């Protein structure tokens, strides 16, 4: 969303420097937070052998990334209640 706002501001006839600066700072901050969350997810995955194996197996599906797999495993409680 912030990147879209920055693009819209930059596409204006007269972009406001203050606005673009604030949006760039916000994007940098959010990118840092995303990296921190991804690192925490990776630590959690590596700390549990069963979850690690499930994530590796699901991530082997073409087009499915680790973040998607981590979300699915978390939302299904590691497929604990799913029997088929």
PDB file of N, CA, C and O in Angstrom:
ATOM      1  N   UNK A   1       0.822  -1.181   0.000  1.00  0.00           N
ATOM      2  CA  UNK A   1       0.000   0.000   0.000  1.00  0.00           C
ATOM      3  C   UNK A   1       0.881   1.265   0.000  1.00  0.00           C
ATOM      4  O   UNK A   1       0.635   2.213  -0.745  1.00  0.00           O
ATOM      5  N   UNK A   2       1.898   1.246   0.847  1.00  0.00           N
ATOM      6  CA  UNK A   2       2.786   2.413   0.921  1.00  0.00           C
ATOM      7  C   UNK A   2       3.530   2.612  -0.393  1.00  0.00           C
ATOM      8  O   UNK A   2       3.745   3.743  -0.828  1.00  0.00           O
ATOM      9  N   UNK A   3       3.921   1.504  -1.024  1.00  0.00           N
ATOM     10  CA  UNK A   3       4.616   1.612  -2.312  1.00  0.00           C
ATOM     11  C   UNK A   3       3.686   2.180  -3.379  1.00  0.00           C
ATOM     12  O   UNK A   3       4.124   2.956  -4.229  1.00  0.00           O
ATOM     13  N   UNK A   4       2.415   1.806  -3.345  1.00  0.00           N
ATOM     14  CA  UNK A   4       1.445   2.365  -4.284  1.00  0.00           C
ATOM     15  C   UNK A   4       1.251   3.860  -4.041  1.00  0.00           C
ATOM     16  O   UNK A   4       1.153   4.644  -4.986  1.00  0.00           O
ATOM     17  N   UNK A   5       1.195   4.248  -2.764  1.00  0.00           N
ATOM     18  CA  UNK A   5       1.055   5.668  -2.435  1.00  0.00           C
ATOM     19  C   UNK A   5       2.277   6.452  -2.912  1.00  0.00           C
ATOM     20  O   UNK A   5       2.144   7.558  -3.438  1.00  0.00           O
ATOM     21  N   UNK A   6       3.459   5.881  -2.728  1.00  0.00           N
ATOM     22  CA  UNK A   6       4.676   6.547  -3.182  1.00  0.00           C
ATOM     23  C   UNK A   6       4.664   6.701  -4.694  1.00  0.00           C
ATOM     24  O   UNK A   6       4.993   7.766  -5.217  1.00  0.00           O
ATOM     25  N   UNK A   7       4.291   5.652  -5.387  1.00  0.00           N
ATOM     26  CA  UNK A   7       4.228   5.714  -6.846  1.00  0.00           C
ATOM     27  C   UNK A   7       3.230   6.788  -7.297  1.00  0.00           C
ATOM     28  O   UNK A   7       3.512   7.557  -8.217  1.00  0.00           O
ATOM     29  N   UNK A   8       2.076   6.835  -6.652  1.00  0.00           N
ATOM     30  CA  UNK A   8       1.067   7.837  -7.008  1.00  0.00           C
ATOM     31  C   UNK A   8       1.593   9.249  -6.760  1.00  0.00           C
ATOM     32  O   UNK A   8       1.376  10.155  -7.564  1.00  0.00           O
ATOM     33  N   UNK A   9       2.279   9.420  -5.645  1.00  0.00           N
ATOM     34  CA  UNK A   9       2.823  10.753  -5.325  1.00  0.00           C
ATOM     35  C   UNK A   9       3.898  11.142  -6.338  1.00  0.00           C
ATOM     36  O   UNK A   9       3.944  12.288  -6.786  1.00  0.00           O
ATOM     37  N   UNK A  10       4.760  10.195  -6.698  1.00  0.00           N
ATOM     38  CA  UNK A  10       5.825  10.484  -7.651  1.00  0.00           C
ATOM     39  C   UNK A  10       5.284  10.756  -9.051  1.00  0.00           C
ATOM     40  O   UNK A  10       5.935  11.430  -9.849  1.00  0.00           O
ATOM     41  N   UNK A  11       4.095  10.236  -9.351  1.00  0.00           N
ATOM     42  CA  UNK A  11       3.492  10.430 -10.668  1.00  0.00           C
ATOM     43  C   UNK A  11       2.752  11.759 -10.770  1.00  0.00           C
ATOM     44  O   UNK A  11       2.318  12.142 -11.856  1.00  0.00           O
ATOM     45  N   UNK A  12       2.605  12.455  -9.669  1.00  0.00           N
ATOM     46  CA  UNK A  12       1.937  13.754  -9.665  1.00  0.00           C
ATOM     47  C   UNK A  12       2.745  14.756 -10.492  1.00  0.00           C
ATOM     48  O   UNK A  12       3.949  14.596 -10.691  1.00  0.00           O
ATOM     49  N   UNK A  13       2.065  15.771 -10.956  1.00  0.00           N
ATOM     50  CA  UNK A  13       2.745  16.823 -11.713  1.00  0.00           C
ATOM     51  C   UNK A  13       3.808  17.505 -10.852  1.00  0.00           C
ATOM     52  O   UNK A  13       4.899  17.819 -11.326  1.00  0.00           O
ATOM     53  N   UNK A  14       3.475  17.726  -9.587  1.00  0.00           N
ATOM     54  CA  UNK A  14       4.432  18.343  -8.664  1.00  0.00           C
ATOM     55  C   UNK A  14       4.437  17.544  -7.363  1.00  0.00           C
ATOM     56  O   UNK A  14       3.740  17.895  -6.411  1.00  0.00           O
ATOM     57  N   UNK A  15       5.224  16.471  -7.327  1.00  0.00           N
ATOM     58  CA  UNK A  15       5.271  15.655  -6.103  1.00  0.00           C
ATOM     59  C   UNK A  15       5.805  16.459  -4.921  1.00  0.00           C
ATOM     60  O   UNK A  15       6.706  17.282  -5.078  1.00  0.00           O
ATOM     61  N   UNK A  16       5.252  16.218  -3.756  1.00  0.00           N
ATOM     62  CA  UNK A  16       5.717  16.894  -2.546  1.00  0.00           C
ATOM     63  C   UNK A  16       6.878  16.115  -1.953  1.00  0.00           C
ATOM     64  O   UNK A  16       6.752  14.925  -1.665  1.00  0.00           O
ATOM     65  N   UNK A  17       8.011  16.788  -1.769  1.00  0.00           N
ATOM     66  CA  UNK A  17       9.213  16.122  -1.262  1.00  0.00           C
ATOM     67  C   UNK A  17       8.992  15.557   0.142  1.00  0.00           C
ATOM     68  O   UNK A  17       9.479  14.474   0.464  1.00  0.00           O
ATOM     69  N   UNK A  18       8.265  16.285   0.961  1.00  0.00           N
ATOM     70  CA  UNK A  18       8.006  15.815   2.324  1.00  0.00           C
ATOM     71  C   UNK A  18       7.192  14.535   2.331  1.00  0.00           C
ATOM     72  O   UNK A  18       7.463  13.612   3.100  1.00  0.00           O
ATOM     73  N   UNK A  19       6.194  14.492   1.464  1.00  0.00           N
ATOM     74  CA  UNK A  19       5.348  13.305   1.385  1.00  0.00           C
ATOM     75  C   UNK A  19       6.138  12.110   0.872  1.00  0.00           C
ATOM     76  O   UNK A  19       6.049  11.021   1.439  1.00  0.00           O
ATOM     77  N   UNK A  20       6.912  12.299  -0.194  1.00  0.00           N
ATOM     78  CA  UNK A  20       7.689  11.184  -0.730  1.00  0.00           C
ATOM     79  C   UNK A  20       8.740  10.720   0.290  1.00  0.00           C
ATOM     80  O   UNK A  20       9.001   9.522   0.402  1.00  0.00           O
ATOM     81  N   UNK A  21       9.329  11.634   1.015  1.00  0.00           N
ATOM     82  CA  UNK A  21      10.314  11.282   2.033  1.00  0.00           C
ATOM     83  C   UNK A  21       9.677  10.443   3.137  1.00  0.00           C
ATOM     84  O   UNK A  21      10.234   9.426   3.548  1.00  0.00           O
ATOM     85  N   UNK A  22       8.503  10.872   3.617  1.00  0.00           N
ATOM     86  CA  UNK A  22       7.817  10.125   4.668  1.00  0.00           C
ATOM     87  C   UNK A  22       7.426   8.736   4.179  1.00  0.00           C
ATOM     88  O   UNK A  22       7.561   7.761   4.918  1.00  0.00           O
ATOM     89  N   UNK A  23       6.947   8.636   2.955  1.00  0.00           N
ATOM     90  CA  UNK A  23       6.563   7.336   2.409  1.00  0.00           C
ATOM     91  C   UNK A  23       7.770   6.424   2.242  1.00  0.00           C
ATOM     92  O   UNK A  23       7.678   5.225   2.507  1.00  0.00           O
ATOM     93  N   UNK A  24       8.892   6.968   1.810  1.00  0.00           N
ATOM     94  CA  UNK A  24      10.112   6.163   1.672  1.00  0.00           C
ATOM     95  C   UNK A  24      10.579   5.652   3.033  1.00  0.00           C
ATOM     96  O   UNK A  24      11.013   4.506   3.149  1.00  0.00           O
ATOM     97  N   UNK A  25      10.493   6.495   4.065  1.00  0.00           N
ATOM     98  CA  UNK A  25      10.863   6.070   5.414  1.00  0.00           C
ATOM     99  C   UNK A  25       9.914   4.979   5.907  1.00  0.00           C
ATOM    100  O   UNK A  25      10.346   4.015   6.540  1.00  0.00           O
ATOM    101  N   UNK A  26       8.630   5.131   5.619  1.00  0.00           N
ATOM    102  CA  UNK A  26       7.642   4.134   6.029  1.00  0.00           C
ATOM    103  C   UNK A  26       7.919   2.795   5.339  1.00  0.00           C
ATOM    104  O   UNK A  26       7.838   1.743   5.972  1.00  0.00           O
ATOM    105  N   UNK A  27       8.240   2.832   4.066  1.00  0.00           N
ATOM    106  CA  UNK A  27       8.544   1.612   3.310  1.00  0.00           C
ATOM    107  C   UNK A  27       9.784   0.935   3.878  1.00  0.00           C
ATOM    108  O   UNK A  27       9.805  -0.285   4.039  1.00  0.00           O
ATOM    109  N   UNK A  28      10.807   1.707   4.180  1.00  0.00           N
ATOM    110  CA  UNK A  28      12.030   1.154   4.771  1.00  0.00           C
ATOM    111  C   UNK A  28      11.717   0.484   6.103  1.00  0.00           C
ATOM    112  O   UNK A  28      12.190  -0.620   6.373  1.00  0.00           O
ATOM    113  N   UNK A  29      10.924   1.146   6.931  1.00  0.00           N
ATOM    114  CA  UNK A  29      10.540   0.603   8.237  1.00  0.00           C
ATOM    115  C   UNK A  29       9.756  -0.699   8.071  1.00  0.00           C
ATOM    116  O   UNK A  29      10.041  -1.685   8.751  1.00  0.00           O
ATOM    117  N   UNK A  30       8.778  -0.708   7.176  1.00  0.00           N
ATOM    118  CA  UNK A  30       7.970  -1.903   6.962  1.00  0.00           C
ATOM    119  C   UNK A  30       8.792  -3.049   6.390  1.00  0.00           C
ATOM    120  O   UNK A  30       8.593  -4.201   6.775  1.00  0.00           O
ATOM    121  N   UNK A  31       9.712  -2.752   5.479  1.00  0.00           N
ATOM    122  CA  UNK A  31      10.591  -3.788   4.929  1.00  0.00           C
ATOM    123  C   UNK A  31      11.435  -4.418   6.038  1.00  0.00           C
ATOM    124  O   UNK A  31      11.653  -5.630   6.048  1.00  0.00           O
ATOM    125  N   UNK A  32      11.906  -3.593   6.966  1.00  0.00           N
ATOM    126  CA  UNK A  32      12.699  -4.102   8.090  1.00  0.00           C
ATOM    127  C   UNK A  32      11.841  -5.010   8.971  1.00  0.00           C
ATOM    128  O   UNK A  32      12.293  -6.074   9.394  1.00  0.00           O
ATOM    129  N   UNK A  33      10.621  -4.596   9.244  1.00  0.00           N
ATOM    130  CA  UNK A  33       9.736  -5.416  10.067  1.00  0.00           C
ATOM    131  C   UNK A  33       9.402  -6.739   9.378  1.00  0.00           C
ATOM    132  O   UNK A  33       9.341  -7.781  10.030  1.00  0.00           O
ATOM    133  N   UNK A  34       9.189  -6.701   8.081  1.00  0.00           N
ATOM    134  CA  UNK A  34       8.916  -7.931   7.332  1.00  0.00           C
ATOM    135  C   UNK A  34      10.101  -8.876   7.451  1.00  0.00           C
ATOM    136  O   UNK A  34       9.918 -10.070   7.690  1.00  0.00           O
ATOM    137  N   UNK A  35      11.299  -8.363   7.288  1.00  0.00           N
ATOM    138  CA  UNK A  35      12.504  -9.192   7.404  1.00  0.00           C
ATOM    139  C   UNK A  35      12.616  -9.804   8.801  1.00  0.00           C
ATOM    140  O   UNK A  35      13.008 -10.962   8.939  1.00  0.00           O
ATOM    141  N   UNK A  36      12.275  -9.038   9.829  1.00  0.00           N
ATOM    142  CA  UNK A  36      12.330  -9.549  11.198  1.00  0.00           C
ATOM    143  C   UNK A  36      11.319 -10.670  11.403  1.00  0.00           C
ATOM    144  O   UNK A  36      11.638 -11.685  12.022  1.00  0.00           O
ATOM    145  N   UNK A  37      10.111 -10.498  10.893  1.00  0.00           N
ATOM    146  CA  UNK A  37       9.065 -11.517  11.035  1.00  0.00           C
ATOM    147  C   UNK A  37       9.455 -12.788  10.285  1.00  0.00           C
ATOM    148  O   UNK A  37       9.281 -13.890  10.805  1.00  0.00           O
ATOM    149  N   UNK A  38       9.975 -12.649   9.081  1.00  0.00           N
ATOM    150  CA  UNK A  38      10.415 -13.810   8.303  1.00  0.00           C
ATOM    151  C   UNK A  38      11.534 -14.543   9.049  1.00  0.00           C
ATOM    152  O   UNK A  38      11.551 -15.774   9.079  1.00  0.00           O
ATOM    153  N   UNK A  39      12.454 -13.811   9.640  1.00  0.00           N
ATOM    154  CA  UNK A  39      13.534 -14.435  10.414  1.00  0.00           C
ATOM    155  C   UNK A  39      12.969 -15.196  11.612  1.00  0.00           C
ATOM    156  O   UNK A  39      13.419 -16.303  11.909  1.00  0.00           O
ATOM    157  N   UNK A  40      11.995 -14.618  12.297  1.00  0.00           N
ATOM    158  CA  UNK A  40      11.362 -15.296  13.433  1.00  0.00           C
ATOM    159  C   UNK A  40      10.641 -16.562  12.982  1.00  0.00           C
ATOM    160  O   UNK A  40      10.715 -17.591  13.653  1.00  0.00           O
ATOM    161  N   UNK A  41       9.951 -16.491  11.860  1.00  0.00           N
ATOM    162  CA  UNK A  41       9.271 -17.664  11.316  1.00  0.00           C
ATOM    163  C   UNK A  41      10.290 -18.762  11.022  1.00  0.00           C
ATOM    164  O   UNK A  41      10.059 -19.925  11.355  1.00  0.00           O
ATOM    165  N   UNK A  42      11.402 -18.407  10.406  1.00  0.00           N
ATOM    166  CA  UNK A  42      12.445 -19.392  10.095  1.00  0.00           C
ATOM    167  C   UNK A  42      13.001 -20.036  11.354  1.00  0.00           C
ATOM    168  O   UNK A  42      13.259 -21.240  11.369  1.00  0.00           O
ATOM    169  N   UNK A  43      13.189 -19.255  12.406  1.00  0.00           N
ATOM    170  CA  UNK A  43      13.676 -19.795  13.675  1.00  0.00           C
ATOM    171  C   UNK A  43      12.667 -20.791  14.248  1.00  0.00           C
ATOM    172  O   UNK A  43      13.044 -21.867  14.713  1.00  0.00           O
ATOM    173  N   UNK A  44      11.391 -20.428  14.212  1.00  0.00           N
ATOM    174  CA  UNK A  44      10.352 -21.325  14.729  1.00  0.00           C
ATOM    175  C   UNK A  44      10.280 -22.615  13.929  1.00  0.00           C
ATOM    176  O   UNK A  44      10.124 -23.695  14.499  1.00  0.00           O
ATOM    177  N   UNK A  45      10.393 -22.507  12.617  1.00  0.00           N
ATOM    178  CA  UNK A  45      10.352 -23.698  11.765  1.00  0.00           C
ATOM    179  C   UNK A  45      11.522 -24.623  12.089  1.00  0.00           C
ATOM    180  O   UNK A  45      11.343 -25.834  12.220  1.00  0.00           O
ATOM    181  N   UNK A  46      12.710 -24.056  12.216  1.00  0.00           N
ATOM    182  CA  UNK A  46      13.906 -24.865  12.481  1.00  0.00           C
ATOM    183  C   UNK A  46      13.910 -25.470  13.879  1.00  0.00           C
ATOM    184  O   UNK A  46      14.619 -26.445  14.126  1.00  0.00           O
ATOM    185  N   UNK A  47      13.128 -24.905  14.795  1.00  0.00           N
ATOM    186  CA  UNK A  47      13.135 -25.386  16.177  1.00  0.00           C
ATOM    187  C   UNK A  47      12.264 -26.621  16.386  1.00  0.00           C
ATOM    188  O   UNK A  47      12.322 -27.233  17.452  1.00  0.00           O
ATOM    189  N   UNK A  48      11.461 -27.000  15.398  1.00  0.00           N
ATOM    190  CA  UNK A  48      10.581 -28.151  15.533  1.00  0.00           C
ATOM    191  C   UNK A  48      10.765 -29.056  14.315  1.00  0.00           C
ATOM    192  O   UNK A  48      10.444 -28.668  13.192  1.00  0.00           O
ATOM    193  N   UNK A  49      11.285 -30.262  14.543  1.00  0.00           N
ATOM    194  CA  UNK A  49      11.607 -31.158  13.429  1.00  0.00           C
ATOM    195  C   UNK A  49      10.380 -31.552  12.607  1.00  0.00           C
ATOM    196  O   UNK A  49      10.473 -31.644  11.382  1.00  0.00           O
ATOM    197  N   UNK A  50       9.229 -31.788  13.253  1.00  0.00           N
ATOM    198  CA  UNK A  50       8.029 -32.168  12.510  1.00  0.00           C
ATOM    199  C   UNK A  50       7.563 -31.022  11.619  1.00  0.00           C
ATOM    200  O   UNK A  50       7.260 -31.224  10.443  1.00  0.00           O
ATOM    201  N   UNK A  51       7.507 -29.833  12.180  1.00  0.00           N
ATOM    202  CA  UNK A  51       7.087 -28.671  11.383  1.00  0.00           C
ATOM    203  C   UNK A  51       8.086 -28.418  10.265  1.00  0.00           C
ATOM    204  O   UNK A  51       7.701 -28.103   9.139  1.00  0.00           O
ATOM    205  N   UNK A  52       9.370 -28.557  10.580  1.00  0.00           N
ATOM    206  CA  UNK A  52      10.403 -28.362   9.562  1.00  0.00           C
ATOM    207  C   UNK A  52      10.205 -29.334   8.405  1.00  0.00           C
ATOM    208  O   UNK A  52      10.305 -28.940   7.243  1.00  0.00           O
ATOM    209  N   UNK A  53       9.927 -30.591   8.708  1.00  0.00           N
ATOM    210  CA  UNK A  53       9.705 -31.598   7.664  1.00  0.00           C
ATOM    211  C   UNK A  53       8.453 -31.272   6.854  1.00  0.00           C
ATOM    212  O   UNK A  53       8.458 -31.387   5.628  1.00  0.00           O
ATOM    213  N   UNK A  54       7.372 -30.862   7.539  1.00  0.00           N
ATOM    214  CA  UNK A  54       6.127 -30.498   6.836  1.00  0.00           C
ATOM    215  C   UNK A  54       6.356 -29.310   5.905  1.00  0.00           C
ATOM    216  O   UNK A  54       5.888 -29.302   4.767  1.00  0.00           O
ATOM    217  N   UNK A  55       7.078 -28.313   6.398  1.00  0.00           N
ATOM    218  CA  UNK A  55       7.342 -27.112   5.597  1.00  0.00           C
ATOM    219  C   UNK A  55       8.194 -27.466   4.382  1.00  0.00           C
ATOM    220  O   UNK A  55       7.913 -27.008   3.275  1.00  0.00           O
ATOM    221  N   UNK A  56       9.220 -28.267   4.579  1.00  0.00           N
ATOM    222  CA  UNK A  56      10.073 -28.655   3.453  1.00  0.00           C
ATOM    223  C   UNK A  56       9.287 -29.444   2.410  1.00  0.00           C
ATOM    224  O   UNK A  56       9.458 -29.231   1.210  1.00  0.00           O
ATOM    225  N   UNK A  57       8.431 -30.351   2.862  1.00  0.00           N
ATOM    226  CA  UNK A  57       7.631 -31.150   1.934  1.00  0.00           C
ATOM    227  C   UNK A  57       6.673 -30.265   1.139  1.00  0.00           C
ATOM    228  O   UNK A  57       6.601 -30.369  -0.086  1.00  0.00           O
ATOM    229  N   UNK A  58       5.939 -29.396   1.831  1.00  0.00           N
ATOM    230  CA  UNK A  58       4.983 -28.527   1.139  1.00  0.00           C
ATOM    231  C   UNK A  58       5.673 -27.500   0.251  1.00  0.00           C
ATOM    232  O   UNK A  58       5.164 -27.154  -0.815  1.00  0.00           O
ATOM    233  N   UNK A  59       6.829 -27.012   0.687  1.00  0.00           N
ATOM    234  CA  UNK A  59       7.558 -26.020  -0.109  1.00  0.00           C
ATOM    235  C   UNK A  59       8.136 -26.640  -1.381  1.00  0.00           C
ATOM    236  O   UNK A  59       8.544 -25.919  -2.291  1.00  0.00           O
ATOM    237  N   UNK A  60       8.173 -27.961  -1.448  1.00  0.00           N
ATOM    238  CA  UNK A  60       8.672 -28.622  -2.656  1.00  0.00           C
ATOM    239  C   UNK A  60       7.648 -28.582  -3.792  1.00  0.00           C
ATOM    240  O   UNK A  60       7.973 -28.922  -4.930  1.00  0.00           O
ATOM    241  N   UNK A  61       6.430 -28.175  -3.495  1.00  0.00           N
ATOM    242  CA  UNK A  61       5.398 -28.021  -4.526  1.00  0.00           C
ATOM    243  C   UNK A  61       5.750 -26.787  -5.354  1.00  0.00           C
ATOM    244  O   UNK A  61       5.949 -25.707  -4.797  1.00  0.00           O
ATOM    245  N   UNK A  62       5.828 -26.934  -6.671  1.00  0.00           N
ATOM    246  CA  UNK A  62       6.169 -25.781  -7.516  1.00  0.00           C
ATOM    247  C   UNK A  62       5.201 -24.612  -7.307  1.00  0.00           C
ATOM    248  O   UNK A  62       3.983 -24.790  -7.322  1.00  0.00           O
ATOM    249  N   UNK A  63       5.753 -23.435  -7.116  1.00  0.00           N
ATOM    250  CA  UNK A  63       4.944 -22.228  -6.964  1.00  0.00           C
ATOM    251  C   UNK A  63       4.510 -21.939  -5.545  1.00  0.00           C
ATOM    252  O   UNK A  63       3.865 -20.921  -5.297  1.00  0.00           O
ATOM    253  N   UNK A  64       4.847 -22.810  -4.606  1.00  0.00           N
ATOM    254  CA  UNK A  64       4.467 -22.607  -3.209  1.00  0.00           C
ATOM    255  C   UNK A  64       5.718 -22.227  -2.430  1.00  0.00           C
ATOM    256  O   UNK A  64       6.676 -22.997  -2.362  1.00  0.00           O
ATOM    257  N   UNK A  65       5.703 -21.043  -1.849  1.00  0.00           N
ATOM    258  CA  UNK A  65       6.861 -20.549  -1.121  1.00  0.00           C
ATOM    259  C   UNK A  65       6.790 -20.847   0.361  1.00  0.00           C
ATOM    260  O   UNK A  65       5.757 -21.265   0.884  1.00  0.00           O
ATOM    261  N   UNK A  66       7.905 -20.623   1.022  1.00  0.00           N
ATOM    262  CA  UNK A  66       8.010 -20.953   2.439  1.00  0.00           C
ATOM    263  C   UNK A  66       7.039 -20.147   3.296  1.00  0.00           C
ATOM    264  O   UNK A  66       6.483 -20.679   4.256  1.00  0.00           O
ATOM    265  N   UNK A  67       6.830 -18.892   2.972  1.00  0.00           N
ATOM    266  CA  UNK A  67       5.919 -18.070   3.763  1.00  0.00           C
ATOM    267  C   UNK A  67       4.483 -18.572   3.648  1.00  0.00           C
ATOM    268  O   UNK A  67       3.751 -18.597   4.637  1.00  0.00           O
ATOM    269  N   UNK A  68       4.080 -18.970   2.446  1.00  0.00           N
ATOM    270  CA  UNK A  68       2.741 -19.534   2.253  1.00  0.00           C
ATOM    271  C   UNK A  68       2.607 -20.828   3.040  1.00  0.00           C
ATOM    272  O   UNK A  68       1.601 -21.054   3.713  1.00  0.00           O
ATOM    273  N   UNK A  69       3.618 -21.671   2.953  1.00  0.00           N
ATOM    274  CA  UNK A  69       3.593 -22.941   3.668  1.00  0.00           C
ATOM    275  C   UNK A  69       3.521 -22.700   5.178  1.00  0.00           C
ATOM    276  O   UNK A  69       2.735 -23.349   5.869  1.00  0.00           O
ATOM    277  N   UNK A  70       4.322 -21.787   5.687  1.00  0.00           N
ATOM    278  CA  UNK A  70       4.314 -21.494   7.117  1.00  0.00           C
ATOM    279  C   UNK A  70       2.934 -21.017   7.562  1.00  0.00           C
ATOM    280  O   UNK A  70       2.470 -21.381   8.642  1.00  0.00           O
ATOM    281  N   UNK A  71       2.287 -20.218   6.746  1.00  0.00           N
ATOM    282  CA  UNK A  71       0.946 -19.737   7.066  1.00  0.00           C
ATOM    283  C   UNK A  71      -0.053 -20.889   7.101  1.00  0.00           C
ATOM    284  O   UNK A  71      -0.863 -20.986   8.023  1.00  0.00           O
ATOM    285  N   UNK A  72       0.003 -21.760   6.099  1.00  0.00           N
ATOM    286  CA  UNK A  72      -0.915 -22.898   6.041  1.00  0.00           C
ATOM    287  C   UNK A  72      -0.694 -23.830   7.233  1.00  0.00           C
ATOM    288  O   UNK A  72      -1.653 -24.266   7.869  1.00  0.00           O
ATOM    289  N   UNK A  73       0.564 -24.131   7.533  1.00  0.00           N
ATOM    290  CA  UNK A  73       0.863 -25.013   8.664  1.00  0.00           C
ATOM    291  C   UNK A  73       0.373 -24.383   9.965  1.00  0.00           C
ATOM    292  O   UNK A  73      -0.188 -25.079  10.811  1.00  0.00           O
ATOM    293  N   UNK A  74       0.576 -23.087  10.134  1.00  0.00           N
ATOM    294  CA  UNK A  74       0.122 -22.413  11.350  1.00  0.00           C
ATOM    295  C   UNK A  74      -1.399 -22.389  11.443  1.00  0.00           C
ATOM    296  O   UNK A  74      -1.953 -22.633  12.515  1.00  0.00           O
ATOM    297  N   UNK A  75      -2.073 -22.101  10.353  1.00  0.00           N
ATOM    298  CA  UNK A  75      -3.534 -22.004  10.359  1.00  0.00           C
ATOM    299  C   UNK A  75      -4.216 -23.358  10.566  1.00  0.00           C
ATOM    300  O   UNK A  75      -5.339 -23.427  11.065  1.00  0.00           O
ATOM    301  N   UNK A  76      -3.529 -24.422  10.181  1.00  0.00           N
ATOM    302  CA  UNK A  76      -4.121 -25.763  10.327  1.00  0.00           C
ATOM    303  C   UNK A  76      -3.570 -26.497  11.544  1.00  0.00           C
ATOM    304  O   UNK A  76      -3.829 -27.685  11.736  1.00  0.00           O
ATOM    305  N   UNK A  77      -2.802 -25.772  12.370  1.00  0.00           N
ATOM    306  CA  UNK A  77      -2.181 -26.356  13.556  1.00  0.00           C
ATOM    307  C   UNK A  77      -1.344 -27.572  13.175  1.00  0.00           C
ATOM    308  O   UNK A  77      -1.424 -28.625  13.807  1.00  0.00           O
ATOM    309  N   UNK A  78      -0.545 -27.404  12.133  1.00  0.00           N
ATOM    310  CA  UNK A  78       0.326 -28.475  11.676  1.00  0.00           C
ATOM    311  C   UNK A  78      -0.440 -29.643  11.091  1.00  0.00           C
ATOM    312  O   UNK A  78       0.038 -30.777  11.123  1.00  0.00           O
ATOM    313  N   UNK A  79      -1.619 -29.382  10.558  1.00  0.00           N
ATOM    314  CA  UNK A  79      -2.505 -30.402   9.987  1.00  0.00           C
ATOM    315  C   UNK A  79      -2.963 -31.404  11.041  1.00  0.00           C
ATOM    316  O   UNK A  79      -3.373 -32.514  10.705  1.00  0.00           O
ATOM    317  N   UNK A  80      -2.897 -31.026  12.285  1.00  0.00           N
ATOM    318  CA  UNK A  80      -3.211 -31.923  13.383  1.00  0.00           C
ATOM    319  C   UNK A  80      -4.626 -32.511  13.286  1.00  0.00           C
ATOM    320  O   UNK A  80      -4.818 -33.705  13.515  1.00  0.00           O
ATOM    321  N   UNK A  81      -5.611 -31.675  12.950  1.00  0.00           N
ATOM    322  CA  UNK A  81      -6.996 -32.145  12.916  1.00  0.00           C
ATOM    323  C   UNK A  81      -7.456 -32.606  11.542  1.00  0.00           C
ATOM    324  O   UNK A  81      -8.590 -33.060  11.384  1.00  0.00           O
ATOM    325  N   UNK A  82      -6.583 -32.492  10.549  1.00  0.00           N
ATOM    326  CA  UNK A  82      -6.958 -32.876   9.196  1.00  0.00           C
ATOM    327  C   UNK A  82      -6.568 -34.336   8.972  1.00  0.00           C
ATOM    328  O   UNK A  82      -5.406 -34.712   9.129  1.00  0.00           O
ATOM    329  N   UNK A  83      -7.543 -35.139   8.609  1.00  0.00           N
ATOM    330  CA  UNK A  83      -7.296 -36.568   8.473  1.00  0.00           C
ATOM    331  C   UNK A  83      -7.271 -37.054   7.034  1.00  0.00           C
ATOM    332  O   UNK A  83      -6.826 -38.172   6.775  1.00  0.00           O
ATOM    333  N   UNK A  84      -7.736 -36.244   6.093  1.00  0.00           N
ATOM    334  CA  UNK A  84      -7.702 -36.681   4.693  1.00  0.00           C
ATOM    335  C   UNK A  84      -7.443 -35.502   3.775  1.00  0.00           C
ATOM    336  O   UNK A  84      -7.379 -35.670   2.557  1.00  0.00           O
TER     337      UNK A  84
END
